[in-house]
Amino acid sequence: MTRIDSTTTLQPHKRRRWSLALLGCAAGVAALAPMGLAQAQSYPSKPITLVVPFPPGGPTDQVARVLAQKLGEQMGQSVVVDNKPGANGNIGGALVSKAAADGYTVLYNTSSITLSPALYKNLSYDVQKDLAPVALTAVVPLALVVHPSIPANTVREFVEYAKANPDKLSYGSAGNGNVTHLAAYQFTQHQGIKATHVSYRGSAPADVDLVAGQIQFMTDTINSVMPFVNDKRLKLLAVTTAKRMSLYPAVPTLAETVMPGFEAGAWQGVMVPAKTPDAVVQRLNTEINKALQSDEVRTKLAVQGAEPLGSTPEEYRSYIGKELQRWAGVVKSTGITLD
């Protein structure tokens, strides 16, 4: 084989062969260039798997299924929900990060994806490098709920009662380092409340124990506790959104009662494996935002207490970066680390 470097001189006939070879390579590259566009134009040509890294029937799963159904109708292909729960959503996140970057394996993530880098010492994937943002979808407000046996009907009354009974109350969460844990931690620390944290594997078992009086309070997603609030098995004292919820206009926010400026929620979004073609990402983004604007989806989300969001991929990328910084400080203050 002839080695080509800066000192090599080709004979005229050899120059012609190399020119033809280079032209052939250029033609090959030109042929490959439209492949991403062609793939996007035919996308989707088969069912899409929407990986939900939390259990079926949970607050994240409920919203994801509403969106999956509408996306399937719009795109003319089934969007199949595949629950892969575990490790605060990291089992599903890792699975999607290693999937083919073709738009057919999609992650329905939550805010936990920005908590994990600070919580886990050895994550098997990098949120910012191995996954690409598509769109923010919705936020599910957190609610401060207490057992009816607690003699308090307002946030201030509850704070006074809890401070008068140090270490006698316990609060649950959907797991160590989950947003339901960290929001309650911030609340208790800010108010000087001494209470015991009890970690559960998801909101459902925690809600069962809260209703039974095994624990006394919790900051849980509103769609998890709504049935118990509506039938008066739990008392709803406040929500964690910046503004009051339309479903419960009489219920104040923590920000307007005892924690000025405080805002937290279990936000959700869609991500795909890094290197997924931009055209595919844009197609997904367009369809997701379209679905979130439909009256049908908005009505179904409202019933669950979820608020539709929507964004561009770039806006979602920026939001993730800010949330990573925000929660890193909160996690550090708790001293929590998970393996």
Legacy VTK file of the C-alpha trace (Angstrom):
# vtk DataFile Version 3.0
C-alpha trace
ASCII
DATASET POLYDATA
POINTS 339 float
0.000 0.000 0.000
1.319 3.446 -0.892
1.764 5.708 2.148
0.546 9.232 1.523
2.230 12.141 3.293
3.264 15.680 2.506
6.370 14.548 0.562
4.679 11.996 -1.656
4.575 12.780 -5.375
2.096 10.872 -7.466
2.527 10.003 -11.106
-0.210 11.461 -13.361
-2.052 8.152 -13.724
-1.886 7.596 -9.968
-3.176 11.127 -9.358
-6.203 10.262 -11.474
-6.886 7.063 -9.506
-6.652 8.926 -6.188
-8.909 11.681 -7.496
-11.510 9.113 -8.461
-11.161 7.414 -5.077
-11.614 10.716 -3.254
-14.621 11.526 -5.411
-16.056 8.146 -4.494
-15.562 8.860 -0.774
-17.168 12.286 -1.159
-20.111 10.708 -2.927
-20.431 8.207 -0.100
-20.468 10.979 2.506
-23.015 12.919 0.450
-25.197 9.835 0.300
-24.998 9.408 4.061
-25.854 13.050 4.831
-29.582 12.809 4.001
-29.976 9.611 6.032
-30.752 11.461 9.253
-33.344 13.580 7.436
-34.849 10.577 5.693
-35.016 8.720 9.017
-36.801 11.653 10.638
-39.260 11.963 7.755
-40.262 8.307 8.098
-40.223 8.444 11.903
-41.967 6.736 13.541
-42.297 3.641 11.421
-42.842 1.288 14.371
-44.077 1.475 17.989
-42.211 3.702 20.438
-41.319 2.474 23.919
-41.784 5.066 26.645
-39.743 3.923 29.631
-41.276 5.085 32.918
-38.727 4.478 35.691
-41.365 4.254 38.420
-44.068 1.706 39.348
-47.362 1.330 37.451
-50.207 3.375 38.897
-47.925 5.880 40.593
-48.093 9.659 40.086
-45.485 9.661 37.299
-47.021 6.681 35.526
-50.466 8.292 35.536
-49.294 11.384 33.673
-47.034 9.421 31.330
-49.906 7.208 30.184
-52.106 10.195 29.354
-49.329 11.625 27.201
-48.446 8.259 25.643
-52.002 7.700 24.483
-52.249 11.128 22.874
-48.832 10.855 21.201
-49.829 7.505 19.748
-52.952 9.035 18.240
-51.042 11.974 16.785
-48.084 10.029 15.389
-49.956 7.037 14.029
-47.884 4.531 16.014
-48.395 2.965 19.422
-46.481 4.522 22.303
-46.055 1.660 24.758
-45.363 2.431 28.425
-42.693 0.161 29.904
-42.274 0.513 33.683
-38.704 0.004 34.911
-38.823 1.128 38.556
-35.955 1.254 41.001
-33.144 3.383 42.445
-35.033 6.689 42.278
-35.567 6.286 38.552
-31.975 5.403 37.726
-32.654 1.871 36.470
-34.848 3.243 33.709
-32.518 6.163 33.097
-29.511 3.898 32.635
-31.480 1.602 30.322
-32.462 4.439 27.984
-28.998 6.012 28.056
-27.601 2.805 26.548
-30.431 2.225 24.059
-30.182 2.774 20.316
-30.254 6.501 19.513
-33.105 6.209 17.026
-36.068 7.701 18.884
-37.788 4.394 19.570
-36.702 4.099 23.216
-37.679 7.216 25.121
-37.350 8.104 28.815
-40.160 9.680 30.799
-38.089 11.220 33.570
-38.864 13.247 36.666
-37.006 15.778 38.787
-35.246 12.848 40.456
-32.878 12.767 37.481
-31.331 16.004 38.746
-31.085 14.744 42.323
-29.275 11.509 41.545
-25.858 12.922 40.576
-25.551 14.400 44.074
-27.035 11.353 45.811
-25.261 8.459 44.123
-21.492 8.066 44.153
-21.339 5.757 41.155
-24.092 6.430 38.641
-23.806 4.229 35.561
-24.733 7.113 33.245
-24.239 10.864 32.967
-27.490 12.809 32.790
-26.022 15.614 30.686
-23.754 13.540 28.444
-25.663 10.302 27.873
-29.179 11.681 27.499
-30.613 14.434 25.313
-33.527 16.624 26.491
-36.674 16.668 24.371
-39.273 18.620 26.362
-40.628 19.418 29.781
-44.091 17.925 30.063
-45.768 18.643 33.383
-45.308 19.445 37.030
-47.164 17.751 39.850
-47.308 20.036 42.894
-46.331 18.681 46.268
-48.796 18.950 49.103
-48.203 19.219 52.838
-50.697 16.767 54.292
-51.213 15.634 57.875
-53.174 12.902 59.604
-56.573 14.081 60.942
-55.457 13.302 64.493
-53.026 16.222 64.355
-54.738 19.212 66.044
-53.843 21.711 63.344
-55.810 23.142 60.450
-53.249 25.615 59.120
-49.539 25.483 58.393
-48.713 27.820 61.277
-50.756 25.743 63.709
-48.966 22.624 62.534
-45.543 24.235 62.930
-46.419 25.312 66.477
-47.679 21.831 67.339
-44.641 20.078 65.837
-42.182 22.388 67.608
-44.019 21.784 70.882
-43.585 18.023 70.354
-39.964 17.549 69.265
-39.014 14.070 67.993
-42.567 12.804 68.491
-43.689 13.119 64.884
-42.543 11.208 61.815
-42.900 11.948 58.120
-42.773 9.664 55.130
-41.338 9.943 51.640
-41.274 7.994 48.397
-37.617 7.171 49.078
-34.363 8.565 50.424
-33.337 11.530 48.315
-36.670 11.640 46.503
-38.132 15.118 46.017
-40.874 14.185 48.511
-38.094 13.645 51.060
-36.032 16.720 50.249
-39.005 19.085 50.216
-40.090 17.872 53.665
-36.489 18.099 54.867
-36.278 21.725 53.743
-39.596 22.482 55.445
-38.617 20.932 58.780
-35.165 22.517 58.753
-36.521 25.956 57.889
-39.152 25.763 60.632
-36.914 24.187 63.268
-39.050 21.041 63.477
-37.459 17.889 64.885
-39.153 14.888 63.275
-38.139 11.414 62.106
-37.955 10.603 58.413
-39.336 7.224 57.273
-38.362 6.148 53.776
-40.746 4.061 51.639
-40.525 2.434 48.231
-42.819 4.849 46.487
-45.653 7.142 47.489
-48.384 4.495 47.648
-47.135 2.591 50.738
-46.258 5.865 52.455
-49.784 7.180 51.854
-51.269 3.992 53.310
-49.282 4.405 56.512
-50.104 8.113 56.691
-53.824 7.432 56.416
-53.454 4.716 59.078
-51.648 7.130 61.406
-48.350 5.217 61.404
-46.674 8.462 60.286
-48.076 11.922 60.885
-47.269 14.119 57.901
-45.742 14.188 54.443
-45.013 16.402 51.454
-46.324 14.139 48.713
-47.425 14.675 45.126
-50.948 16.047 44.991
-52.212 13.319 42.655
-51.129 10.678 45.173
-52.937 12.182 48.152
-55.907 13.764 46.385
-58.311 10.829 46.978
-57.523 10.863 50.703
-57.857 14.638 50.924
-61.194 14.622 49.119
-62.697 12.031 51.444
-61.190 13.791 54.491
-58.847 10.980 55.504
-56.007 13.497 55.283
-55.846 17.243 55.886
-54.306 19.376 53.140
-52.530 22.339 54.728
-50.517 23.811 51.859
-49.088 23.260 48.394
-45.533 23.908 47.253
-46.202 25.741 44.001
-45.527 29.462 43.552
-49.258 30.068 43.071
-52.311 28.400 44.545
-53.776 25.445 42.684
-56.991 25.963 40.752
-58.305 22.667 42.156
-57.849 23.895 45.738
-58.045 27.695 45.589
-58.606 28.009 49.329
-55.404 26.134 50.168
-52.403 28.457 50.600
-48.861 27.902 49.381
-45.934 27.382 51.712
-44.415 30.495 50.170
-47.274 32.724 51.322
-47.423 31.215 54.803
-44.077 30.303 56.398
-41.484 29.941 53.619
-41.307 33.054 51.392
-39.963 32.292 47.931
-40.149 28.516 48.373
-41.238 26.489 45.372
-40.914 22.768 44.674
-42.669 20.235 42.546
-42.262 16.856 40.941
-41.638 18.071 37.390
-41.507 15.638 34.509
-40.093 15.521 31.010
-38.965 13.410 28.087
-35.376 12.526 27.182
-33.753 10.281 24.580
-30.316 8.695 24.192
-27.576 11.144 23.301
-26.788 11.318 19.574
-30.422 10.801 18.621
-30.794 12.718 15.317
-31.825 16.327 15.857
-34.670 15.917 13.378
-36.116 13.074 15.466
-35.749 15.106 18.665
-37.541 18.026 17.023
-40.345 15.769 15.787
-40.868 14.395 19.283
-40.733 17.892 20.742
-43.341 19.163 18.302
-45.712 16.273 19.010
-45.289 16.528 22.791
-46.015 20.259 22.831
-48.997 19.700 20.553
-50.356 17.015 22.890
-49.901 19.261 25.934
-51.972 21.969 24.261
-54.910 19.671 23.560
-58.017 20.189 25.696
-58.291 16.438 26.212
-54.823 16.097 27.748
-55.099 19.261 29.806
-58.409 18.093 31.263
-57.013 14.673 32.174
-53.929 16.220 33.771
-56.028 18.708 35.725
-58.024 15.867 37.252
-54.720 14.493 38.535
-53.568 17.855 39.823
-50.815 18.005 37.206
-50.056 21.203 35.323
-48.894 20.982 31.668
-45.624 22.733 30.835
-43.988 22.285 27.428
-40.636 23.636 26.247
-38.040 23.523 23.521
-35.144 21.035 23.868
-32.814 23.963 24.567
-35.054 25.345 27.309
-35.236 21.919 28.898
-31.441 21.537 28.761
-31.006 24.872 30.533
-33.628 23.960 33.137
-31.900 20.665 33.912
-28.597 22.462 34.406
-30.147 24.873 36.905
-31.922 22.086 38.795
-28.685 20.089 39.067
-27.040 23.039 40.775
-30.029 23.752 42.988
-30.488 20.264 44.361
-26.771 19.556 44.761
-26.718 22.095 47.580
-29.841 20.688 49.230
-28.563 17.105 49.074
-25.209 18.158 50.489
-26.940 19.806 53.438
-28.790 16.575 54.261
-25.616 14.472 54.279
-27.434 11.756 52.319
-25.436 9.494 50.021
-26.774 6.412 48.261
-24.921 3.518 46.618
LINES 1 340
339 0 1 2 3 4 5 6 7 8 9 10 11 12 13 14 15 16 17 18 19 20 21 22 23 24 25 26 27 28 29 30 31 32 33 34 35 36 37 38 39 40 41 42 43 44 45 46 47 48 49 50 51 52 53 54 55 56 57 58 59 60 61 62 63 64 65 66 67 68 69 70 71 72 73 74 75 76 77 78 79 80 81 82 83 84 85 86 87 88 89 90 91 92 93 94 95 96 97 98 99 100 101 102 103 104 105 106 107 108 109 110 111 112 113 114 115 116 117 118 119 120 121 122 123 124 125 126 127 128 129 130 131 132 133 134 135 136 137 138 139 140 141 142 143 144 145 146 147 148 149 150 151 152 153 154 155 156 157 158 159 160 161 162 163 164 165 166 167 168 169 170 171 172 173 174 175 176 177 178 179 180 181 182 183 184 185 186 187 188 189 190 191 192 193 194 195 196 197 198 199 200 201 202 203 204 205 206 207 208 209 210 211 212 213 214 215 216 217 218 219 220 221 222 223 224 225 226 227 228 229 230 231 232 233 234 235 236 237 238 239 240 241 242 243 244 245 246 247 248 249 250 251 252 253 254 255 256 257 258 259 260 261 262 263 264 265 266 267 268 269 270 271 272 273 274 275 276 277 278 279 280 281 282 283 284 285 286 287 288 289 290 291 292 293 294 295 296 297 298 299 300 301 302 303 304 305 306 307 308 309 310 311 312 313 314 315 316 317 318 319 320 321 322 323 324 325 326 327 328 329 330 331 332 333 334 335 336 337 338
